Amino acid sequence: MKVNSTVYKGIEFIEISTLPNEQRTSLLQTINPELLIKILVDGKLMPRCIQYKYYEEWYENSYQSSLIDKKESNAIAESRDAELKPNFQI
């Protein structure tokens, strides 16, 4: 599920630490580290953020498609397993 953005002084971003664990891991492994930004919000430094437009692009083009691929692989494996099970009637 795509997370909601935060807007501060016109910058729409997400804090990477707030992502679900699976998304956080995948995002950090696949994006260009130069896209990470630091934002100072009310005197507090938020060190690992990314602009929301880059997160959306990653989510739609990388993460979501990998979820679809996993679902398709699981469906194929399940149908293959069903074909391999003996059809005994006692």
SEKEKOL-118171 format. One record per atom (N, C-alpha, C, O): x, y, z; residue in three letters. Coordinates in steps of 0.1 Angstrom, whole numbers, padded with zeros to 4 digits, always signed. Layout:
XYZAla...
END
This chain:
+0008-0012+0000Met+0000+0000+0000Met+0009+0012+0000Met+0018+0014+0008Met+0006+0022-0009Lys+0013+0034-0010Lys+0010+0043+0002Lys-0001+0044+0007Lys+0021+0049+0008Val+0019+0057+0020Val+0016+0072+0016Val+0018+0075+0004Val+0011+0079+0025Asn+0007+0093+0022Asn+0020+0102+0024Asn+0029+0098+0032Asn+0020+0113+0017Ser+0031+0122+0018Ser+0030+0132+0029Ser+0019+0134+0035Ser+0041+0139+0032Thr+0041+0150+0042Thr+0045+0162+0033Thr+0054+0161+0024Thr+0039+0173+0036Val+0043+0186+0029Val+0048+0196+0039Val+0041+0199+0049Val+0060+0201+0036Tyr+0066+0211+0045Tyr+0072+0221+0037Tyr+0081+0219+0029Tyr+0068+0234+0038Lys+0072+0245+0030Lys+0073+0242+0015Lys+0082+0245+0008Lys+0062+0235+0010Gly+0061+0233-0004Gly+0068+0220-0009Gly+0067+0217-0020Gly+0075+0213+0000Ile+0082+0201-0004Ile+0074+0189+0000Ile+0071+0187+0012Ile+0070+0181-0009Glu+0062+0169-0007Glu+0072+0157-0006Glu+0079+0155-0015Glu+0072+0151+0005Phe+0082+0140+0008Phe+0076+0129+0017Phe+0065+0130+0022Phe+0084+0119+0018Ile+0081+0108+0028Ile+0094+0106+0036Ile+0105+0107+0031Ile+0092+0102+0048Glu+0104+0098+0057Glu+0105+0083+0055Glu+0096+0076+0058Glu+0116+0079+0051Ile+0118+0065+0047Ile+0116+0056+0060Ile+0111+0045+0058Ile+0119+0061+0071Ser+0117+0052+0083Ser+0102+0049+0086Ser+0099+0040+0094Ser+0093+0057+0080Thr+0079+0055+0083Thr+0073+0045+0073Thr+0061+0041+0074Thr+0081+0040+0063Leu+0076+0030+0053Leu+0074+0017+0060Leu+0081+0013+0069Leu+0065+0009+0055Pro+0064-0005+0059Pro+0078-0012+0057Pro+0085-0009+0047Pro+0082-0021+0065Asn+0095-0027+0064Asn+0099-0032+0051Asn+0110-0030+0046Asn+0090-0039+0044Glu+0093-0045+0031Glu+0096-0034+0021Glu+0105-0035+0013Glu+0087-0023+0021Gln+0090-0012+0012Gln+0103-0005+0015Gln+0111-0002+0006Gln+0106-0003+0028Arg+0118+0004+0031Arg+0130-0003+0026Arg+0139+0003+0021Arg+0130-0016+0029Thr+0142-0025+0024Thr+0143-0024+0009Thr+0154-0022+0004Thr+0132-0026+0002Ser+0133-0026-0013Ser+0137-0013-0018Ser+0145-0012-0027Ser+0131-0002-0013Leu+0134+0011-0018Leu+0149+0014-0016Leu+0155+0019-0025Leu+0154+0012-0004Leu+0168+0015-0002Leu+0178+0006-0010Leu+0189+0010-0013Leu+0173-0006-0014Gln+0182-0014-0023Gln+0181-0010-0038Gln+0190-0013-0045Gln+0170-0003-0042Thr+0168-0001-0056Thr+0169+0013-0061Thr+0171+0016-0073Thr+0168+0023-0052Ile+0168+0037-0057Ile+0183+0042-0057Ile+0192+0037-0050Ile+0184+0053-0064Asn+0197+0060-0065Asn+0199+0067-0051Asn+0190+0075-0048Asn+0210+0065-0044Pro+0211+0071-0031Pro+0212+0086-0032Pro+0210+0093-0022Pro+0215+0092-0044Glu+0215+0106-0045Glu+0201+0112-0044Glu+0200+0125-0043Glu+0190+0104-0045Leu+0177+0109-0043Leu+0173+0111-0029Leu+0163+0118-0026Leu+0181+0106-0019Leu+0178+0108-0005Leu+0181+0123-0001Leu+0191+0128-0006Leu+0172+0128+0006Ile+0174+0142+0011Ile+0172+0143+0026Ile+0167+0135+0032Ile+0177+0154+0031Lys+0176+0157+0045Lys+0167+0170+0046Lys+0168+0179+0038Lys+0157+0170+0055Ile+0148+0181+0057Ile+0148+0185+0071Ile+0147+0177+0081Ile+0150+0198+0073Leu+0149+0204+0087Leu+0135+0209+0089Leu+0131+0219+0083Leu+0128+0202+0098Val+0114+0206+0101Val+0113+0210+0116Val+0116+0203+0125Val+0110+0223+0118Asp+0109+0229+0131Asp+0121+0225+0140Asp+0120+0222+0152Asp+0133+0227+0135Gly+0145+0225+0142Gly+0150+0210+0143Gly+0160+0207+0149Gly+0142+0201+0138Lys+0145+0187+0139Lys+0149+0182+0125Lys+0142+0184+0115Lys+0161+0176+0124Leu+0166+0171+0111Leu+0161+0157+0108Leu+0162+0148+0116Leu+0155+0156+0097Met+0149+0143+0092Met+0159+0139+0081Met+0159+0143+0070Met+0168+0129+0085Pro+0179+0126+0076Pro+0177+0118+0064Pro+0183+0119+0054Pro+0167+0109+0064Arg+0165+0100+0053Arg+0151+0101+0047Arg+0141+0095+0051Arg+0150+0111+0038Cys+0137+0114+0032Cys+0139+0113+0017Cys+0150+0112+0012Cys+0127+0112+0010Ile+0128+0112-0005Ile+0115+0120-0009Ile+0105+0119-0004Ile+0117+0127-0020Gln+0106+0135-0025Gln+0095+0125-0030Gln+0098+0114-0035Gln+0083+0129-0027Tyr+0071+0120-0030Tyr+0071+0116-0044Tyr+0067+0104-0047Tyr+0074+0124-0053Lys+0073+0121-0068Lys+0082+0109-0071Lys+0079+0101-0079Lys+0094+0109-0064Tyr+0103+0097-0067Tyr+0098+0085-0060Tyr+0100+0074-0066Tyr+0092+0086-0048Tyr+0086+0075-0042Tyr+0075+0069-0050Tyr+0074+0057-0052Tyr+0066+0077-0055Glu+0055+0073-0064Glu+0060+0066-0076Glu+0055+0055-0080Glu+0070+0071-0082Glu+0076+0065-0094Glu+0082+0052-0091Glu+0079+0042-0098Glu+0089+0051-0080Trp+0095+0038-0076Trp+0084+0028-0073Trp+0084+0017-0077Trp+0074+0032-0066Tyr+0063+0024-0061Tyr+0056+0018-0074Tyr+0053+0006-0074Tyr+0052+0026-0083Glu+0045+0021-0095Glu+0053+0013-0105Glu+0048+0004-0111Glu+0066+0017-0106Asn+0074+0011-0117Asn+0082-0001-0112Asn+0086-0010-0119Asn+0085-0001-0099Ser+0094-0011-0094Ser+0087-0020-0083Ser+0086-0032-0085Ser+0082-0014-0073Tyr+0077-0022-0062Tyr+0064-0029-0065Tyr+0062-0041-0063Tyr+0054-0021-0071Gln+0041-0027-0074Gln+0043-0038-0085Gln+0036-0048-0084Gln+0051-0036-0095Ser+0053-0046-0105Ser+0060-0058-0099Ser+0057-0070-0104Ser+0069-0057-0089Ser+0075-0069-0083Ser+0064-0076-0075Ser+0065-0089-0074Ser+0054-0069-0069Leu+0044-0076-0062Leu+0035-0084-0072Leu+0031-0096-0069Leu+0032-0079-0083Ile+0024-0086-0093Ile+0032-0098-0098Ile+0026-0108-0100Ile+0045-0096-0101Asp+0053-0108-0105Asp+0053-0119-0094Asp+0052-0131-0098Asp+0054-0115-0082Lys+0054-0125-0071Lys+0040-0133-0071Lys+0040-0145-0069Lys+0029-0125-0072Lys+0016-0131-0072Lys+0014-0141-0084Lys+0009-0152-0083Lys+0019-0137-0096Glu+0019-0145-0108Glu+0027-0158-0106Glu+0023-0168-0110Glu+0039-0156-0100Ser+0048-0168-0098Ser+0041-0177-0088Ser+0041-0189-0090Ser+0035-0172-0078Asn+0028-0181-0068Asn+0016-0188-0074Asn+0014-0200-0072Asn+0009-0181-0083Ala-0003-0187-0090Ala+0002-0198-0099Ala-0004-0209-0100Ala+0013-0196-0106Ile+0019-0206-0115Ile+0023-0218-0107Ile+0021-0230-0110Ile+0030-0216-0096Ala+0035-0227-0087Ala+0024-0235-0082Ala+0025-0247-0081Ala+0013-0228-0077Glu+0002-0235-0072Glu-0005-0244-0082Glu-0009-0255-0079Glu-0006-0238-0094Ser-0013-0246-0105Ser-0004-0258-0109Ser-0009-0269-0112Ser+0009-0256-0109Arg+0019-0267-0112Arg+0018-0278-0101Arg+0018-0290-0104Arg+0017-0273-0088Asp+0016-0283-0077Asp+0003-0291-0078Asp+0003-0303-0076Asp-0008-0284-0082Ala-0021-0291-0084Ala-0020-0301-0095Ala-0026-0312-0093Ala-0013-0298-0105Glu-0012-0308-0116Glu-0003-0320-0112Glu-0006-0331-0117Glu+0006-0318-0104Leu+0015-0329-0100Leu+0010-0338-0089Leu+0014-0349-0087Leu-0001-0333-0082Lys-0007-0342-0071Lys-0014-0353-0078Lys-0022-0351-0087Lys-0012-0365-0072Pro-0019-0377-0078Pro-0034-0375-0075Pro-0039-0370-0065Pro-0042-0380-0085Asn-0056-0379-0084Asn-0062-0393-0080Asn-0068-0400-0088Asn-0060-0396-0067Phe-0065-0409-0062Phe-0079-0408-0056Phe-0082-0398-0050Phe-0087-0418-0058Gln-0100-0419-0051Gln-0100-0432-0045Gln-0098-0443-0051Gln-0103-0432-0032Ile-0104-0445-0025Ile-0118-0448-0021Ile-0121-0458-0015Ile
END
